[in-house]
Amino acid sequence: MRYIIYLILFMTCAASVETLQAQDTRYRVEVLVLTHLHHNAEPRDVPWISDYSEALDFLTPPPPEEPDPCAELAAETEPEEAVDDAAAIDPDMQALEEVVEEVDPNAVIHVEEMSPVMQDAWRRLRLSAPFRPEQYLSWEQGSQEPFPELRLHDLEVVLVDDPYTALREPPPEETEGELTTTPEPLSVEELCARSLEPDPLEEDPLPDPTLYYRIDGTVVMRRSRFLHLDLDLQMREAVFEAETEPAQLGLLSASYTEPVDEDEEPAEEPRPSSFLLHDLVQSRQVKTGRMEYFDTPVLGVLAYISTVEPEAQPE
């Protein structure tokens, strides 16, 4: 009787998944940003630039992972778990859970490899004189709301906004008179045991700095009655105020150099006074299987959208 119930649930879930797949279409979206090298467009001088850090970002490289000695120690000392899960010993239950835990048909998946169509477009742009390919982004998504907003940027940072810079600096080193005893070094086991204990004085981690890139923006593919692509891109250059030379003021000779104080803290990096901006803000209907071109005097975008065919189910 139990196996009959499992079989009925399995057939019901399989039928619902097939119906859902028939109704929902998945798309692969490929976007290539390019710049026009020979242009005479004047940039806009703006005091600040837009922040796109809230969008889904597949292009920022992840921070390097450091080995965790506590995790390695736990893996060495953790005993093998006994198999007491019903799904692990019941094949019918395991098959049922695999059907229920199907991938979300509207999930957003990053695709790193270029399609042959985009590979040819990138190669042609590299060989052309008036254009330069700058960045490429590809992903798969579903056709139902909410439609994802993805961040499209290069890796050249023009501004780092971090209001917590002073808090991130390590505490000053202790002087010789303050340190009376040398603490004994702790073993890995003791350090790991202490890390598991809650620290009442531990503060919340500081937010990450906000990074502003030279080419930065968002792209959204949405479907209503037709497919539409929304682009909001900026190419910006930081402008710094020129420092006035002493000779220009008539106060000091041009050969004068100020003495260097070795104990003086290094000066903070100068912040831009303004930014030179070129933008591309366009939205229009697009079709699958056709190269779409969005153009401005400075920035351009090639977009290619294709339908993702569902994988054939084994009979």
N, C-alpha and C positions, 0 to 999 in steps of 0.2 A: 504493500500500500504506500509505503514511504517513497519508493522509487517511482510510482505512478505520479505522485504529487510533484516530485522533482522534475519529471519529464514534462508535465503540464506547465510548470513555471518556466522551464527552459524554452519550450515552444512559444509561450506568450511573450517572453522577453525578446526572443529572436525575431518574432513577427513585429514587435514594436520598434526594434532597432532598424529593421528593413524599411518600415514605413517612414521612420524619421530620416533615414538616408535618402529615400526617394524624394522627400519634400525639401530637404536642405541641400544646397549646392555649396561646395567648397571651391575657393579660388586661390590661385597663386598669383601674387602681385610682385612685380619686379620694377624697381625704380633706379634710374641712373642719373645722377646730377652731373652737369657739365657747365663749363664756363666759356664765354667768348673772349678770346685773347685780344682781338683787335676791335676795341669798341671806344667810343668817345662819350659814353654816358657819364654824367656828373653824379657822384654819390651825394646822398643826403647827410648832413651833419646833425647827429642826434645826441642828446645828453646821456641816453641810456639805451640798452638793447633788451630785447625780449628774452624771457627765461622759459625754456622748453623742457625743464627737468621733470615735469610731472608726466610727460608722455612715456609710453613704453619704449625702453631703450635696449636694443640688441647690439649696438655698435660699440659701446664703451667696454674696453677690455676689463675682465674681472681682476681684482687685486690678487697678487700671488699668494697661494695657500702656503701657510707655514705648518710644519709637522706638529701635531698635538701629542706630546708624550703621554698625557693622561688617557687619550683615546687608545693609543697603542698598548698602554698598560692594562686598560680594561679589556681589550680584545685578547690579551694573553691570559688573563686571570678569569675571564668569564667562562663558566661551565657550559657545556652543550645543553641546549634546551630539549626537554623531552617533547615528543610529538603528541600533543593532546588536543590539537585543533581538529574539529570534525571535518573541516574542508580539506585538511591535509591528508586524511585517510579515506575520505569519501569522494570518489571521482565525480559522481553526479553533482554533489554540492560544489566541488571545485569548478566544474564547467559552468554551473549556474552563476557563480560569482564572477567568472571571467566575462560572461555576457552582460551582467549588470554593470560591471566596472568598465564599460566601453568608454573610449575617448570622447570627450565633449565634442559634438559636431560643430560647435562654434569656437573651438579653441584656436588660439593664435600660436603658430609654430614658426620659428626662425629657420630659414633655408639659406645655407651659406653658399652652395654651389650655383654658379650661373647657368642659365639655360643656353643652348646653342645660339638662340636668337640674340641674347644679350652679350654673349661672348663675341659674336661678330660685330655688334654695335660698339663695344668697348675697343676692339682692335682697330676698327675704322677711325674712331675718334683719336686714338693714340697716334695714328699715322697722319691725321689731318693737320694742316697748319693753323686754321683759325679756331679750333676747339681743343679743350682739354677735359678728359673725364676726371671727376673729382671723387665721387663716392657712389657706392652701390649698396642697395638694400633689397632683400627679398624675404617674403613670408607667405604663409598660408593662413587663411581665415575662412570663417563661415559666412553665410549670407543673411544671418539674423542679427537684430540689435541685441546688445550694444556693439557698435562697430568700433574696433580698436583705433586709438590714435598713437601712431608710432613716431619716435624721434628719429630724424634723419640728419646726420652731422658728420663732419670729418673729425680728425683727432688733434687739430691745431687749436690750442686754448689761447684765447685773447684776454680772458679775465677770469680770475678766481675770487669769488666773493665768500669770505670766511669771517664772520663776526666773532668767532671763537678762537682766533689765532693765539691770543695770549693764554687761553686756558689749555691749549694743546701743548704748550711748551713744557718740558720736564721741569720738576722742581730744582732749585739751585742745590749744588753739591754742598755737603756738610763740611765745615772747616775742621782743622785738626783739633781745635780745643773742644768742639762739641761732641766728638765721637770718643767716648770713654772705653767702651768695650766692643770687641769684634764679634758679631753674632756668628754662631756656627752655621755652616751651610746645611740646608735641609735636603733630604733625599727626595727622589721623584715621588715616592709613595706619600711622603708627608706633604709635599706641595700639592699633589692632586687631592688629598683629603681636605686640605685647607680651602682649595678652590671650590669644593662642594658645599662648604659652609656659607650661609648667607652673611654678607658683610653689612651691618646696619649703617655704616658710614659711606658705603659705595653709592655713588651718584649715577644718574641715568647717563648713558653714553651720549656724547655730543653729536649733533647732526653733521652729516658730511658736508664739505664745502660745495657751493654751487659753481659749476663749471660752465663757462660760456665759450662756445667754439666759433672758429672763423666762419664756417658754413654750418648753419644750424636751423632747425625748423621741424615741422611736423607734416605728416602725410596720413590721409584717411581715405580708405575705399569704403563706400557705403552703397547699399542697394535699396532703392524704393521701387518704382516701376522699371527704371533702368539703372545701370551702374554709373556711379559718379566717383571722381577722384578729386579730393580737396588738398591743395598744396599751400603751405605757408612757410616760405624759406627766406633766410636772410644771409647775406655775405657781408661781414663787418670787419673793419680794421680799426684798431685802437689808435687814438691820437693823444699825444702827451704834450703838455705845455713846454715850450723851449725855455731852458734855464738861461737867465740873463748873465752874460759874462761880466766879470769885474771891470775889464777894460772899457766895456761899453758904458758903464756907469761913471767912469772917470775917477773911481775911488782908489783902485789899486792898479798896479802895472800888470800887463798881460803875463809877465814872467813870474808873478807872485804865486806861490803855492802855500796853502794852509798847512800847518804842522799836523801830523797824524797822531791821534791819541790811540794807543794800543788798547787801553781799557775801555774805550768807547764802544758801545754796542753798534753793530752794523745797521745802517739805515734801512728802513722798510722799503720794499719795492714800490716804485711810484705807481699811482693809480691813474688810469686814463682820464683825461679831462673831457673827452667826447669820443664819438665813434663815427666813422664813415660807413654808410650803409647803402647796399643795393638789395632789393627784395624781389621776390616772386610770390605773389598771392593770387592764385587762380583756382577755379572750380568749374568743372564741366563734365558732360556725359562722356563715357568711354565705352568701348566694346572689347569683347574678348577676342584673342587671336589677331590683334592688330596693334602695331606700334603707334603709340600716342606721343605727341610732342607738345610740350609746354615751353613757351619761349618768352624771354625778355631780352633787352639789349646786352645784359651781362650774364644772367643765369638762365639755364635751360634744364629741362627734365625730360628724359625718355622713360615711358612707362609701358610695360607689356603685361597684360592680364590674361591668364589662361584658366580654364576649368580643370579642376583636379578630378580625374576619373577614379571612382571607387575601386578598391582592390577586389579582384575576383575571389569569391568565397570557394574553398575547395568543396567538391561534391561528396 
